[in-house]
Amino acid sequence: MNQALKTVEDQLLILQEARKLPLAQTPEAQKEFEDTVIQRRNELAQLFGVRALAERMAQVGLTSEHLNAILRDRLTIERYLDFRFRAFVLVSAQEISDRYEKTYRPLRNSGKLVPTLEQARDSIERELTEEKIAEQIGKFVDDLREQPGTEIVVLNSV
């Protein structure tokens, strides 16, 4: 429960920062943003089934407008994180080589198929990129929590 609460707090802190930099200022960008929200909603409907999604939404008291607002917030966060972090992450050939050796050296002579460095390069690079982004986001959120004026109040509704 505490981890879930921390995750929600982190998302709200990031969303507040993301809203400081509007990412869809032109009519074309706004339309593309809304089209992506509709696409995400359609993906949810396809994943769960239209009827099952509607039933689940009704069970938890979620309206279509509220779901769209949640999807807009999620998309805003994703785009902000991509803008703020993903574009600046670099993974060196040495890091890829080191990870390859760490991951696959123990598997040599084990009777298992071991991919070559070239075969594993893309997946290792993606993995390292995601790790670096997660680390930077963690530091960023910690910094947001420590900023003067940041106050998180949890209300108990018992």
Secondary structure by P-SEA (a helix, b strand, c coil): caaaaaaaaaaaaaaaaaaaccccccaaaaaaaaaaaaaaaaaaaaaacaaaaaaaaaaacccaaaaaaaaaaaaaaaaaaaacccccccccaaaaaaaaaacccccccccccccccccaaaaaaaaaaaaaaaaaaaaaaaaaaacccbbbbbbbcc
